[in-house]
Amino acid sequence: MTQSILNPDKFHSSGRSVSEEKLMVAVRVRPLRGDEGPRIVHVVSDKMLVLEEEADVRRDVLRQRRVNDKHYVYDRVFGEDSTQEDVYEVICAPLVGDTLNGIAGAIFAYGATGAGKTHTMSGLMSRALNHLFTSISESDDTDSFDVKLSYIEIYNENIRDLLNPGAGPLELRDEGGSGPPVVAGLSEVRALDASHVAELLARGDRSRTAEPTYANQHSSRGHALLSVSVSKTVSNGIQRGRLFLIDLAGSERAGLRARRLEGAHINRSLLALGNCIMALSGGARYVNYRDSKLTRLLREVLGGRCRTAMVAHVSPAATHRDTTRSTLHYAQRASAITNKVERELIETPMHLSQYRNVIHELRDEIARLKTKMKDDRSKSRDEQLKINEVLSKEECEEKSAHLKSLRESIVSTFKQQMRLRRRLMELDSHLLGLALDAERQHAAISHWEARFNRLYKPISFTGSRLSTQQSYRGGTGASSTASGGSGSERAEAEVAVEQAWAELAAVEREQETARAERLRIERQLEQVRLRGAQLEQELPAHIENGPEREVLSLVCRVHELEADKLALQGERAARAHELRRRDLALQRRDAQRRLTDEIITRQRRALEEYGIGVQQDLAQLYELYQQEIHASTYTDSNDYYTPYRLPPISLSMSELAWSESSSGSGRGSSSGSGGDRRLPQLAPTPRPRTRYSQASATTLKRYSSDDSLVITAPRASDRAAP
Ligand SMILES: Nc1ncnc2c1ncn2[C@@H]1O[C@H](COP(=O)(O)OP(=O)(O)OP(=O)(O)O)[C@@H](O)[C@H]1O
């Protein structure tokens, strides 16, 4: 029977938020089938197994065997008679506990085709989800959990949505930074209960690609990744735990012709996975996850922030000796991988005014409760005694029980109010975030419209978004040259705009849902507040004894502490908000600066190319500008933004310019005087055109972080005749 898993410390002794942990590696040996020949894998204990290697027939068989047989030790070994429940309890149950406590966990099944991966994973998936829902339903705050599922298959390097199999292949997109890539357009289904989940899983499993192989009549031909996300509303944000259950496709020997492509894809991604395992276990500083979609997606699972378990599967039969050896070897290497396990808390970015409102309401409530206590105190002591004398013992008990239930109702109403208020604040910030997302999509659309000169042109569509997409496909009749951009750019624009519209539509749908939810919560909150007010009305008539008054003052104190806590959180959120705002402003400035740099460089290049002299004051400004940019080369410590910089006025540049001019080939010497003063030269001016291009490109490249910005000189034939 699975244990209760809502206690965060039950499964992790360390209270630290980040802990370095080794991958847990288990091996499961599936039962031997009648047609498979002799058994060569022997489970010695729950941590060790032995693989019999082929005996050298020229020598004493028994002795040789003893020398060749290889012992393998893992965190856990499951023998042929192990049950699904055994594997679940040891490998998966602790990770389900983690998920509920905001920690990401992952289990992946590894092994050759027919070794038992799908058998194990289907058992784990159904048990994990049942366990999850049972634990949530047993918790005090069932309503604060939100469970979502997504289920994908990587088949032939295409990502398929198993919960929405009709949709086309999905794109895997890097979001920048070091975060994991996202699968664009993937459906995330809110799971209501265990039976709903069972239905979703069955639907997903039906959509998986399966075919017979030499070792398995029902072989999964794609990697399946089930992701369960459990969000829980906590005082300072949303705690999010995730559980990834991954059933990898099994490697197989080169098979039927028809399966060659899929086999190649499977083997390639497994090879990439193997390489990652080798690199990570060897402590490599650079791990290449980019070789396959599988490894890109598993980045969090291997070497990331997940608590990960690998269940390697082997057949005990002699016919599979080579694949078994290879699986056991990788499993052993994997046990050296370390992950940095971390609790994930998405702090709710709330607007300061939201905090102020809630704090204000709380303080009102405290004041009301305190007044009631004061009123009550005003009753004379004699009066109280008289009342008590008149009441019988039963009546006293009844009254005290009533008071107790009244007090509990007040506390529970207060808790409900706080929960609903927080939910409202969350929804408000969610709506703010969605507005930002929508802005981002609009910006992407504007970008492409500007790229194709459509930003300030009336687009011939009557409120239809599709017609805007059409315009990139040439639907508006504008020629490719008129609107600019090559064919491939056009295709890129088409995809980008289509995606931006699709995402915008999804954001708008989400906004509608969030607004409806907000309205519902607002109504609920109003009802709870009314109920609270009614309960408070009942209080003055009843409170006349010390302990009850004490309890009431405690309730007040809790309210006060809650208000203080919110005030502190509000201040912190305001600071974080300000930092984010400044960050965004800096990013915008940086983008503007890059554009300005490019424009200035191009203009300077043109002036230099055509031998146009500039006014002295402009030349001085250019120099100042260069010095400024040059200075920023040494002060800019932000690695993410390496802005394109103008070549600084450096000794080497002057030397280059000098050597060119002294050899008589330079046109842009800085030795010009007065109004004819030339700009500091950007690059040497070679006579043969080919040398020129190479030299300037190389020189500029030294300063440019982006090759696309390297400017090449116009061809001599392009220049106007004097
Ligand atoms: N531990 C087990 N107990 C009983 N039967 C098992 C066990 N493991 C595997 N099997 C059976 O062996 C067969 C192959 O197993 P399974 O489909 O899980 O292999 P697989 O590793 O997922 O293969 P593939 O990579 O080709 O999909 C199935 O019929 C399955 O029911």
The ligand as a MOL file (V3000), in Angstrom:
LIG
                    3D

  0  0  0     0  0            999 V3000
M  V30 BEGIN CTAB
M  V30 COUNTS 31 33 0 0 0
M  V30 BEGIN ATOM
M  V30 1 N 8.3870 -8.1510 -15.9130 0
M  V30 2 C 7.5890 -8.7360 -16.8190 0
M  V30 3 N 6.6930 -9.6470 -16.4360 0
M  V30 4 C 5.9020 -10.2380 -17.3360 0
M  V30 5 N 5.9280 -9.9930 -18.6670 0
M  V30 6 C 6.8060 -9.0870 -19.1020 0
M  V30 7 C 7.6830 -8.4180 -18.2090 0
M  V30 8 N 8.4370 -7.5880 -18.9290 0
M  V30 9 C 8.0490 -7.7250 -20.2010 0
M  V30 10 N 7.0750 -8.6090 -20.3070 0
M  V30 11 C 6.4250 -9.0320 -21.5590 0
M  V30 12 O 7.4080 -9.0510 -22.5840 0
M  V30 13 C 6.9230 -8.5110 -23.7930 0
M  V30 14 C 7.7870 -7.3590 -24.2400 0
M  V30 15 O 7.7270 -6.3300 -23.2710 0
M  V30 16 P 7.6050 -4.7970 -23.6100 0
M  V30 17 O 6.6790 -4.5420 -24.7400 0
M  V30 18 O 7.3310 -4.0920 -22.3550 0
M  V30 19 O 9.0840 -4.5220 -24.1310 0
M  V30 20 P 9.7570 -3.1510 -24.5380 0
M  V30 21 O 11.0720 -3.1000 -23.9090 0
M  V30 22 O 8.8430 -2.0200 -24.2640 0
M  V30 23 O 9.9370 -3.3350 -26.1010 0
M  V30 24 P 9.9760 -2.2360 -27.2660 0
M  V30 25 O 11.1640 -1.4080 -27.0260 0
M  V30 26 O 10.1030 -3.0570 -28.4800 0
M  V30 27 O 8.7100 -1.5030 -27.1900 0
M  V30 28 C 5.4930 -8.0980 -23.5160 0
M  V30 29 O 4.6320 -9.1370 -23.9560 0
M  V30 30 C 5.4230 -7.9760 -22.0140 0
M  V30 31 O 4.1370 -8.2340 -21.5220 0
M  V30 END ATOM
M  V30 BEGIN BOND
M  V30 1 1 1 2
M  V30 2 1 2 3
M  V30 3 2 2 7
M  V30 4 2 3 4
M  V30 5 1 4 5
M  V30 6 2 5 6
M  V30 7 1 6 7
M  V30 8 1 6 10
M  V30 9 1 7 8
M  V30 10 2 8 9
M  V30 11 1 9 10
M  V30 12 1 10 11
M  V30 13 1 11 12
M  V30 14 1 11 30
M  V30 15 1 12 13
M  V30 16 1 13 14
M  V30 17 1 13 28
M  V30 18 1 14 15
M  V30 19 1 15 16
M  V30 20 2 16 17
M  V30 21 1 16 18
M  V30 22 1 16 19
M  V30 23 1 19 20
M  V30 24 2 20 21
M  V30 25 1 20 22
M  V30 26 1 20 23
M  V30 27 1 23 24
M  V30 28 2 24 25
M  V30 29 1 24 26
M  V30 30 1 24 27
M  V30 31 1 28 29
M  V30 32 1 28 30
M  V30 33 1 30 31
M  V30 END BOND
M  V30 END CTAB
M  END
